[in-house]
Amino acid sequence: MFYENVGALILGFFIWWAILLAFSRFPNRYPQNNTWKKDIFITFVQSVILFAVFQGIQYFSS
């Protein structure tokens, strides 16, 4: 694991998730109702993928 501890990993994950959720929710005005579940799920998956990509970049760059 490349992170200092599990707390740093979880905090970083939640920060990325909040950033992605904000950038997907605020600029878009949805005509449908109840898109929160979909947006939360999609940004969760994006956060997981981003963390995996960041780990790969960090591993191969050093």
C-alpha positions as CSV (number, residue, x, y, z in Angstrom):
1,M,0.0,0.0,0.0
2,F,1.4,3.4,-1.0
3,Y,-0.5,5.4,1.5
4,E,0.7,6.2,5.0
5,N,-2.3,4.6,6.7
6,V,-5.9,3.5,6.1
7,G,-7.2,6.8,7.4
8,A,-5.4,8.8,4.8
9,L,-6.7,6.4,2.1
10,I,-10.3,6.7,3.2
11,L,-10.1,10.5,3.6
12,G,-8.5,10.9,0.1
13,F,-11.2,8.7,-1.3
14,F,-14.0,10.7,0.2
15,I,-12.5,14.0,-1.0
16,W,-12.2,12.7,-4.6
17,W,-15.7,11.3,-4.4
18,A,-17.1,14.7,-3.1
19,I,-15.2,16.6,-5.9
20,L,-16.5,14.3,-8.6
21,L,-20.0,14.4,-7.2
22,A,-20.0,18.2,-7.1
23,F,-18.7,18.5,-10.6
24,S,-21.3,16.1,-11.9
25,R,-24.2,17.5,-10.0
26,F,-23.9,21.3,-9.9
27,P,-23.3,22.2,-13.6
28,N,-26.1,19.9,-14.8
29,R,-29.7,20.7,-14.4
30,Y,-31.5,17.4,-14.7
31,P,-35.1,17.3,-16.0
32,Q,-35.7,14.0,-14.2
33,N,-36.2,13.6,-10.5
34,N,-34.3,11.2,-8.2
35,T,-30.9,11.2,-10.0
36,W,-29.0,11.3,-6.8
37,K,-28.6,7.5,-6.5
38,K,-27.3,7.3,-10.1
39,D,-24.9,10.2,-9.6
40,I,-23.6,8.8,-6.3
41,F,-23.0,5.4,-7.8
42,I,-21.3,6.7,-10.9
43,T,-19.0,9.0,-9.0
44,F,-18.2,6.2,-6.6
45,V,-17.1,4.0,-9.5
46,Q,-15.1,6.9,-11.0
47,S,-13.4,7.4,-7.6
48,V,-12.4,3.7,-7.4
49,I,-11.0,3.8,-10.9
50,L,-9.1,7.0,-10.3
51,F,-7.5,5.6,-7.2
52,A,-6.5,2.5,-9.1
53,V,-5.0,4.6,-11.9
54,F,-3.1,6.8,-9.4
55,Q,-1.7,3.7,-7.8
56,G,-0.5,2.4,-11.2
57,I,1.1,5.7,-12.1
58,Q,2.8,6.0,-8.8
59,Y,4.1,2.4,-9.0
60,F,5.5,2.7,-12.5
61,S,6.9,6.2,-12.1
62,S,9.2,5.2,-9.3
